[in-house]
Amino acid sequence: MKLINEATGLNPIAEKCDQAFRQSLPESFIDDSPVSEALRYCLRHPGALVRAQLAFQTCLTVGIEEDAALQLATGVEYLHTASLLFDDLPCMDDALERRGFPTVHSIYAQDSAILAALALVNRGYTLLWSGMQDQDKPSRMKAANYLDQCLGVCGILGGQSRDVHMTAAATSKEVIRVAYGKTVSLVKLAMAFPAILGAANETRDLELLATYWGLAYQVSDDLKDLCSSSQSTGKTVRQDAEKGRPNIAVCEGVPKAVNRMFHYVAKGDAVLERLVVQRREWIFLSAMRKRFESELTLWQQEAEELAMTGTQ
């Protein structure tokens, strides 16, 4: 059996998530309006689907049936995609490129991008609600409350608000607080939300691992924004520096930011080891952990080169 589909280049889990992302907003829900064209464009460019894969495999590990798991994973990914559409708007980050393609608002205008994001939120909630139905009522209620926390003012909305109003005088503590809201919330939604729904004993550790991975991801993303090109990242770079909104790399300098990323990954490794000891099935998370390897090596080399030249 081949682990990778040669036609798509995806592993079986990623392929399931990719198909579900593209097909869970069927044509019967879309008409010929401008917003529908924007939606079709979004569905053609699903990205890496990391959160969907995390959610799907976490659901299966805690005993949620595959059909429901796929609905939950797709719902999480639709909400994530909606957040990116909002984040790219001129009133937010004003980005022109995302996932290697022009941003939605740069092609279909802001009104269609906003409405497409709202359509994805609407469909995302529908999929989450449908995927939750077979679980017991107490677990559904706990999961619904957690969803509200992750997506509300205490989660992604609050983080986005702080990010937009960040000034050049912001401290690293304030920048990390933004990351907790904007980035960590969605990783927690992919990992801890299914665990709560499945009443898993490992929920607290999964939430902790999601926090460390979310922060590590954000530091790496900030380093890319400062040091990389749009061609290599697939999205608009140097936005934070140009707008006078410091990210971790701008605020602390590259070497300290790299050290911070190593710290978060190491803390996550300790939690991951504990999870695998508790239940062997969590070993799938190790594959996700490997995504950090190349970036850790890249940023370590970048920090060493800067140290040699005496720059930060």
C-alpha positions as CSV (number, residue, x, y, z in Angstrom):
1,M,0.0,0.0,0.0
2,K,1.4,3.4,-1.0
3,L,1.5,5.9,1.8
4,I,1.4,8.9,-0.6
5,N,-1.0,9.4,-3.4
6,E,1.3,10.1,-6.4
7,A,-1.4,12.2,-8.1
8,T,-2.0,14.5,-5.1
9,G,1.2,14.2,-3.2
10,L,-0.9,13.7,0.0
11,N,-0.9,11.0,2.7
12,P,-4.2,9.2,3.3
13,I,-5.2,11.5,6.3
14,A,-4.3,14.7,4.4
15,E,-6.2,13.4,1.3
16,K,-9.4,12.7,3.3
17,C,-9.2,16.2,4.9
18,D,-8.5,17.8,1.5
19,Q,-11.5,16.1,-0.1
20,A,-13.7,17.1,2.8
21,F,-12.6,20.7,2.7
22,R,-13.3,21.0,-1.0
23,Q,-16.7,19.1,-0.9
24,S,-18.3,20.1,2.4
25,L,-19.7,23.3,1.0
26,P,-21.6,21.7,-1.9
27,E,-22.7,23.6,-5.0
28,S,-26.3,23.4,-3.8
29,F,-25.2,25.9,-1.1
30,I,-23.6,28.3,-3.6
31,D,-25.3,30.4,-6.3
32,D,-23.9,32.7,-9.0
33,S,-23.4,35.7,-6.8
34,P,-20.0,37.4,-6.4
35,V,-19.5,35.9,-3.0
36,S,-20.0,32.4,-4.4
37,E,-17.1,33.0,-6.8
38,A,-14.9,34.0,-3.8
39,L,-16.0,30.9,-2.0
40,R,-15.1,28.6,-4.9
41,Y,-11.7,30.3,-5.0
42,C,-11.2,29.5,-1.3
43,L,-12.2,25.9,-1.7
44,R,-9.6,25.5,-4.5
45,H,-6.8,26.6,-2.2
46,P,-7.1,24.6,1.1
47,G,-3.5,25.1,2.3
48,A,-1.7,22.5,4.4
49,L,-4.8,21.5,6.4
50,V,-2.6,21.0,9.5
51,R,-5.4,21.9,11.9
52,A,-7.9,19.6,10.1
53,Q,-5.5,16.7,10.2
54,L,-4.8,17.3,13.9
55,A,-8.5,17.5,14.7
56,F,-9.4,14.4,12.6
57,Q,-6.8,12.2,14.1
58,T,-7.5,13.5,17.6
59,C,-11.2,12.7,17.1
60,L,-10.4,9.1,16.0
61,T,-8.0,8.6,19.0
62,V,-10.7,9.6,21.5
63,G,-13.3,7.3,20.0
64,I,-15.3,9.6,17.7
65,E,-16.6,7.9,14.6
66,E,-14.8,8.7,11.3
67,D,-17.7,10.5,9.6
68,A,-18.3,12.7,12.6
69,A,-14.5,13.2,12.9
70,L,-14.3,14.4,9.3
71,Q,-17.1,16.9,9.8
72,L,-15.5,18.2,13.0
73,A,-12.1,18.5,11.3
74,T,-13.6,20.3,8.3
75,G,-15.6,22.7,10.5
76,V,-12.4,23.6,12.3
77,E,-10.6,24.2,9.0
78,Y,-13.4,26.3,7.6
79,L,-13.3,28.5,10.8
80,H,-9.5,28.8,10.4
81,T,-9.8,29.8,6.7
82,A,-12.4,32.4,7.6
83,S,-10.0,33.9,10.1
84,L,-7.4,34.2,7.4
85,L,-9.8,36.0,5.1
86,F,-10.5,38.5,7.8
87,D,-6.8,38.8,8.7
88,D,-5.8,39.6,5.1
89,L,-8.3,42.5,4.8
90,P,-6.9,46.1,4.3
91,C,-8.3,47.1,7.7
92,M,-6.4,44.3,9.3
93,D,-3.0,43.1,7.9
94,D,-3.7,44.3,4.3
95,A,-2.0,41.3,2.8
96,L,-1.9,40.6,-1.0
97,E,-0.8,37.0,-1.0
98,R,-1.8,33.9,1.0
99,R,-1.0,30.2,0.5
100,G,1.0,31.2,-2.6
101,F,-2.0,32.9,-4.3
102,P,-3.5,36.4,-4.4
103,T,-5.7,37.0,-1.3
104,V,-9.5,36.8,-1.8
105,H,-10.1,40.5,-1.3
106,S,-7.4,41.5,-3.8
107,I,-9.3,39.5,-6.5
108,Y,-13.0,39.7,-5.5
109,A,-13.0,43.0,-3.4
110,Q,-13.5,43.4,0.3
111,D,-17.2,42.9,0.4
112,S,-17.0,39.4,-1.2
113,A,-14.1,38.4,1.0
114,I,-16.0,39.4,4.2
115,L,-19.1,37.6,3.0
116,A,-17.1,34.5,2.0
117,A,-15.6,34.5,5.5
118,L,-19.0,34.7,7.1
119,A,-20.2,31.9,4.8
120,L,-17.3,29.7,6.0
121,V,-18.1,30.6,9.6
122,N,-21.7,29.6,9.1
123,R,-20.9,26.3,7.4
124,G,-18.1,25.6,9.9
125,Y,-20.5,25.9,12.8
126,T,-23.0,23.7,11.0
127,L,-20.4,21.0,10.5
128,L,-19.2,21.2,14.1
129,W,-22.8,20.9,15.4
130,S,-23.5,17.9,13.1
131,G,-20.3,16.2,14.2
132,M,-21.1,16.6,17.9
133,Q,-24.5,15.0,17.8
134,D,-23.5,11.4,18.7
135,Q,-21.6,12.5,21.9
136,D,-23.3,12.7,25.3
137,K,-24.9,16.0,26.3
138,P,-22.5,17.0,29.1
139,S,-19.5,16.6,26.6
140,R,-21.3,18.6,24.0
141,M,-22.0,21.4,26.4
142,K,-18.4,21.5,27.6
143,A,-17.1,21.4,24.0
144,A,-19.5,24.2,22.9
145,N,-18.3,26.4,25.7
146,Y,-14.7,25.7,24.8
147,L,-15.5,26.6,21.2
148,D,-17.0,29.9,22.3
149,Q,-13.8,30.6,24.4
150,C,-11.5,29.9,21.4
151,L,-13.4,31.9,18.9
152,G,-14.7,34.8,21.0
153,V,-13.2,37.9,22.6
154,C,-11.1,35.8,25.0
155,G,-9.7,33.9,22.0
156,I,-9.1,34.8,18.3
157,L,-11.2,37.9,18.2
158,G,-9.4,39.5,21.2
159,G,-6.1,38.5,19.8
160,Q,-6.9,40.0,16.4
161,S,-8.1,43.2,18.0
162,R,-4.8,43.5,20.0
163,D,-2.8,42.8,16.9
164,V,-4.4,45.5,14.9
165,H,-4.0,48.1,17.6
166,M,-0.4,47.1,18.5
167,T,2.1,49.9,18.5
168,A,5.9,50.0,18.0
169,A,6.3,50.4,21.8
170,A,4.7,47.0,22.5
171,T,6.7,44.6,24.7
172,S,7.4,40.9,24.0
173,K,4.9,40.0,26.7
174,E,2.2,41.9,24.8
175,V,3.1,40.3,21.5
176,I,2.9,36.8,23.1
177,R,-0.5,37.7,24.4
178,V,-1.6,38.4,20.8
179,A,-0.2,35.0,19.8
180,Y,-2.2,33.3,22.5
181,G,-5.4,34.8,21.1
182,K,-4.8,34.6,17.3
183,T,-2.8,31.5,16.9
184,V,-2.9,29.3,20.0
185,S,-6.7,29.4,20.1
186,L,-7.1,27.7,16.7
187,V,-4.5,25.0,17.5
188,K,-6.3,24.3,20.8
189,L,-9.6,24.1,18.9
190,A,-8.0,21.4,16.7
191,M,-6.6,19.4,19.6
192,A,-8.4,20.1,22.9
193,F,-11.9,20.6,21.5
194,P,-12.2,17.0,20.1
195,A,-10.7,15.7,23.4
196,I,-13.3,17.5,25.4
197,L,-16.0,16.2,23.1
198,G,-14.7,12.6,23.5
199,A,-14.3,13.1,27.3
200,A,-10.6,12.1,27.1
201,N,-8.5,12.0,30.2
202,E,-5.6,13.6,28.3
203,T,-7.5,16.8,27.5
204,R,-5.3,19.0,29.7
205,D,-2.1,17.7,28.2
206,L,-3.4,18.2,24.7
207,E,-4.4,21.8,25.5
208,L,-0.9,22.3,26.9
209,L,0.8,20.8,23.8
210,A,-1.5,22.9,21.5
211,T,-0.3,26.0,23.4
212,Y,3.4,25.2,23.0
213,W,3.0,24.3,19.4
214,G,0.9,27.3,18.7
215,L,3.5,29.7,20.2
216,A,6.3,27.9,18.4
217,Y,4.5,28.2,15.1
218,Q,3.8,31.9,15.7
219,V,7.5,32.6,16.5
220,S,8.5,30.8,13.3
221,D,5.9,32.8,11.3
222,D,7.2,36.0,12.8
223,L,10.8,35.0,11.7
224,K,9.5,34.3,8.2
225,D,7.8,37.7,8.1
226,L,11.1,39.4,9.0
227,C,13.7,37.2,7.1
228,S,12.0,35.4,4.2
229,S,10.5,36.3,0.9
230,S,6.9,36.1,-0.3
231,Q,8.0,33.5,-2.9
232,S,9.3,31.2,-0.2
233,T,6.4,31.7,2.4
234,G,3.5,31.9,0.0
235,K,2.2,35.1,1.7
236,T,2.9,38.7,2.0
237,V,6.0,39.3,4.2
238,R,7.4,42.2,6.3
239,Q,3.9,43.4,7.1
240,D,4.6,43.9,10.8
241,A,7.8,45.9,10.4
242,E,6.3,48.1,7.7
243,K,3.2,48.8,9.8
244,G,5.2,49.4,13.0
245,R,3.5,46.5,14.7
246,P,6.3,44.4,16.3
247,N,6.2,40.7,16.2
248,I,8.5,38.5,18.4
249,A,11.4,38.6,15.9
250,V,11.2,42.4,15.5
251,C,10.7,42.9,19.3
252,E,13.4,40.6,20.6
253,G,15.7,40.1,17.6
254,V,16.3,36.9,15.6
255,P,18.6,35.1,18.0
256,K,16.3,35.5,21.0
257,A,13.3,34.6,18.9
258,V,15.0,31.4,17.8
259,N,15.8,30.5,21.3
260,R,12.2,31.1,22.3
261,M,11.0,28.8,19.5
262,F,13.4,26.1,20.7
263,H,12.1,26.6,24.3
264,Y,8.5,26.1,23.2
265,V,9.2,23.0,21.1
266,A,11.2,21.5,23.9
267,K,8.4,22.1,26.4
268,G,6.0,20.5,23.9
269,D,8.2,17.5,23.5
270,A,8.0,16.8,27.2
271,V,4.2,16.9,27.0
272,L,4.1,14.8,23.9
273,E,6.3,12.1,25.6
274,R,3.9,12.0,28.5
275,L,0.9,11.7,26.2
276,V,2.4,8.7,24.3
277,V,3.2,7.0,27.6
278,Q,-0.5,7.4,28.6
279,R,-1.9,6.2,25.3
280,R,0.3,4.8,22.5
281,E,-2.2,6.1,19.9
282,W,-1.0,9.6,20.4
283,I,2.2,8.7,18.5
284,F,0.6,10.2,15.4
285,L,1.4,13.6,17.0
286,S,5.1,12.9,16.5
287,A,4.6,13.2,12.7
288,M,3.2,16.7,13.3
289,R,6.1,17.5,15.6
290,K,8.5,16.7,12.7
291,R,7.2,19.8,10.9
292,F,9.2,21.9,13.2
293,E,12.5,20.2,12.5
294,S,13.5,21.9,9.2
295,E,12.4,25.3,10.5
296,L,14.4,24.9,13.7
297,T,17.4,24.1,11.7
298,L,16.8,27.0,9.3
299,W,16.4,29.6,12.1
300,Q,19.3,28.2,14.1
301,Q,21.5,28.8,11.0
302,E,20.0,32.3,10.5
303,A,20.8,33.2,14.1
304,E,24.4,31.9,13.9
305,E,25.0,33.9,10.7
306,L,23.7,37.0,12.3
307,A,25.8,36.4,15.4
308,M,28.9,36.1,13.1
309,T,28.1,39.4,11.4
310,G,27.3,41.1,14.6
311,T,23.7,42.0,13.6
312,Q,20.4,41.1,15.2
